[in-house]
Amino acid sequence: MINIITQFAIFIAIFLYGMTVMRIGLYNLSHKRLKQVLVNMTSTPLKGMIIGTLITAVLQSSSAVMVITIGFIAAGLLTFKQSIGIILGTNIGTTITTEFITIDLIYHAIMPLLLIGALLLFTRKLLSFNIGAILFGLGCLFVAMNGFETLAKPLSTIPVIHSSIELSNENNLIGVGLGTLLTAVIQSSSATTGIIMGFMSENLVTLSSGIAIVLGANIGTCVTAFIASIGANVESKLAAYAHIWLNVFGVILFYPFIKFLGAAAAMVTSLPDVQLAHVSVIFNVLSSIIALPLAGLLAKFILRMHGKQA
């Protein structure tokens, strides 16, 4: 049992390491305009959502974009109200990772990605280094995904994990809690989704349970931004609260429609992991579109709820 858990922890570490390395390469290729774009092109919630989506798609991490946003707010470069549109965009942009790791053809390119990426990492040219970081990081993601699928069945034999899976399969609310807790611990909703995809590929987790866990992952990912706001100014804390409330409201809104979301995804593909990726996109896009015209009301709600304590 210890060996299985150790291997699982190693694959989580490989996944997070791959995300970090890939993010470094992507960030280095785009950082010169990142600050300018975030500060100058978020004057309305719609613009903020578009920019938040694009930057999250580039950095492959909603948590990273939220930490950057909170840092800019703390520095007085952005306002709390500007952050609402960015938050909506980060929720959409982060779904690109889960869609990307469902592409089966890339699994056959794992070794070339790792080898070419590693070689480019040792070059002196910055452009080559950044491309190498992207390729090597991508290779690590697919190594981890293979690991999750391989370890899914052995992990399911561990009593605690077996009980958790059974409970989440029977009760979607437990699945939401499990997704929240797991993401809060490993600090990556993409990693949580990747793990659940591995379990679903082995038919250990039902589609409804997988969707519930992904909904919970959206709440769990707020922990990173909340930690980043500790000790910062009032507007930074308000942005962190807005991030939490937006995701909580989204989960509450779509929780009753889990079966409908699953049925919609099943109409598009028969592959369980791809179904989950599609549901993640549908949930986050619809949540952001619904919340967009209510951005002003949300800002007032956050100020009323947390203005004094922030």
N, C-alpha and C positions, 0 to 999 in steps of 0.2 A: 504493500500500500504506500509506504514512504517513497519507494522508487517511482511509482506512478505520479504521486503528487509533486515530487521533485522535477520530473520531466515536464509536467504540466506548467509548473512555475517557470521553468527554463523557456518553454515556448511562449509564455506570456512576456517574459523578458525580451526574447527575440523579436516579438511583434512590436513591443514598445520601442525597442532599440531601432528597429527598421523604420518606424514612424518618425523617430527623432532624426535619424540620419537623412531620410528623404526630405524631411521638413527643412533641415539645414541647407541642403542643396537648392530646394525651391525658394527658400527665403533669400539666400544669397543672390539668386538670379533676379529677384524682384524687390529687394529691400530699399533700393534707392527711391522708388516711387511709393512705397507702402505708406509712409508717414504722410506724405503729401495727399495721397488719395483718401486716406481715412479722415484727415482733418478738413480738407477742402470740398469733398464730394459727399458729405452726409448731412446736408442742410435740411433735408426732408426725410421722413421715415422710409419712403419708397426708395430714394437714392441710397439711404443707409442699408436697406435690405439688399439691394443689388450689389453694393460694394462689399457688404458682409459676406454674401454668397460667394463672390469671386475670390476674395482674399482667403476665405476658409477653404475653398476648392484648391487654391494654390498651396496653402500651408498644411492642408490635410488634417486640421485639428481645430475644432470649435473652441476648445479650452485655451489653446494658444492665442487665438484671435481675441478671446474675452480678456485674457491677461494683458495683452497689448493694449486693448481698448481701455481697460481700467487704469493702466499705467498712463495713458494719454489724458484721461480724465483727471487723474491725480496731479498731472503736470499742468493742468489748465488749458490743454489743447482741444479737448472735446467737452461737451456738456452731457449731463445725464440724459436729457431728452434725445440727443443725437445717438446715444448708445442703443436706444430701443430698436431702431431700424437695423442696426448692426447685429443685434442679438437675433432678430428674426432671420437675417441672412445667414448667420452662422449655423442655425438649425438646418437650413437647406443645404448649405455647402458641405457639411460633414457627411451627408448621405452619399457623396460621390465615392468616398473610400469604400463603403460597403458594396456599392455597385461594381466597383473596379475589381474587387477581390473575388467576384463570382465568375470572372472570365476564365474559362477552363483552358483556353489556348496558351495563356501566359504561364500556366503551371509547367508546361513542357520547356519553358525558357528559363527556369530557375537557375540552373548552373551557369548558362551564359550571362545572365543578369549579374550573378554574384561575381563571376570571374572578371568580366569586363568592368564592372563597377569597382572592384577591388584594385584592378590595374590603374584605372583612371584616378583613383584616390591618391595614388603615389606620384601623380604628375604635378609639375610646378605651375602649370597654367590654371588660373582660377576657374575658367569656364569648364575645362576638362574635369577638374576636381568636383565641381558642382553637379555636372552630369553623372559622374561616377557615384556621388552620394545618392542621387535620385535612383539610379539603377540598382545599387547595392541595397539601399533601403527597401526598394520594391521587392527584390529577391528575398530579403529577410521576412517580409510580410507573407509571402507565399510559402516559405519554409514553415512559418508558424501556423498558417492555415492548414497545411498538411499534417502538422503535429496535432492540432486540435481534433482533426477527423480521426487520426490514428488512435488517440488516447480517449476518445469519447466513450467507447464501450468499456474499457478497463476502469475509467473513472466512475462510470455509472454503477459499478459493483461495490463501490465504497458506500457503506450504510448511510452516512450523512448526506452525501450527494444524491444517492438513489432516492432517499426520502424527499429531498428538496425537489428533485425532478418530478416525482410522482405527485407531490402536493401542488406544484405549479401547473402540471397537466390537468389537475382536477379543479383548480381554483385560479382564475386569471389574476385576481388581486394579489395572491401570493407571488405570482410571476412578476408583477410590477414591483413588489417589494424586493424580490431577489435581484432584479435588474438594477434597481436603485442602489442596493447594498454592494453588489459586485463592482459596479462602475465607480462608486465612491471610493472603493478600496484600490482598484487598479488605475483609476484616474483616466479612463479612456472608454468612451461609449463605443468606438469602433472596435476595440479589442473585445468588449463584451459581446457585441454583435457577431464578431468573428468566431468566438467560442460557441455561441448558440448555433451558428450556422453549422459548425462541426457536429454538434449533437443532433441537429435536425437531419443532416446528411445520413446519419446512422439510424434515423427513425426513433430516436430516444425522446425527443421533445416534439410535441404537437405544434402545428402552425399557430393555433390560438395562444398557446403558452409562449411560443417564441415571440409573437407580436407583443404580448403583455410584458415580457422581459425587456424588449427593445423600448417600449414606452417608459418603463422604469429607468432604463439607461439614460434617457433624456433628462430625467430628474437628477440622477446620480452625477452626471457630468457637470452640474452646477457647483459642485463642491469646490472644484479648482478655482473658479472665479471668486467664490465667497472667501476662500482662504487668501487669495491675492488682494482682496479689498480690506482685510484686517489691518488696522493702523493707518489706512488711507483717509482721504478727505470724505466729506459727507456725500458728494455726488458719486464718488467711486462706489461707496457702499450701496447707494440707491440703485446703481446699475447692476450690482450683484444681486440685489433683491429682485429687480425687474427680470433678470435672467431666470431666477428660481420660479417666480410667479408665472411667467410666460409658459414655461415648461410644465408646471403643475396644472395650469388651466388647460393646456393642450391635452394632457393625459386625461383629465376629468372629462373633457369634451368628447374624446374619441374612444374612451374605455368601453362605453356601451355598444360600440360599433366594431369591436374586434373581429367578430365572426364575418361581418360584412367586408371588412378590409381583407380578411383571409380569402373570402370567396372571390373578390375582385382580383387579387394576385394570382389565384389558382386559374383564372380564366386566361391569364397571359402566359404562364409557364407551369410545367409540372414539377420542376426542380425545387425542392423545399428551401434551399439556401437562397436561390434567386427570388423566390416568392417573398422571403423575409426582407431582402434588400429592396424590392419594389414597394413593399408596405412601408418601410422606413421613409422612402422618398415621398409616397402619397401622404403619409401622416405629417411630415415636416413641412411640405409645401403647402398643404391645405391649412395647417395650423397658422403658418406665417401669413398667408393670404387673408384668412379670417381676422387675424389680430391686427393687420396693417391699418385698416381704417379706424381701429379702436386705440391706436397708439396714444393719442391725447388723453383719453379716459384712463388708460393704464398708468400713464405718468401721474395723473391726479390721484389715482388709487394708491400708488407706491408712496407718494408724498404724504398722503393721509395716514397710511399704515405705518410707515417707517421714518417719516421726516424728522420726528422728534428724537427717536432712539438712535438714528444714524449720526 
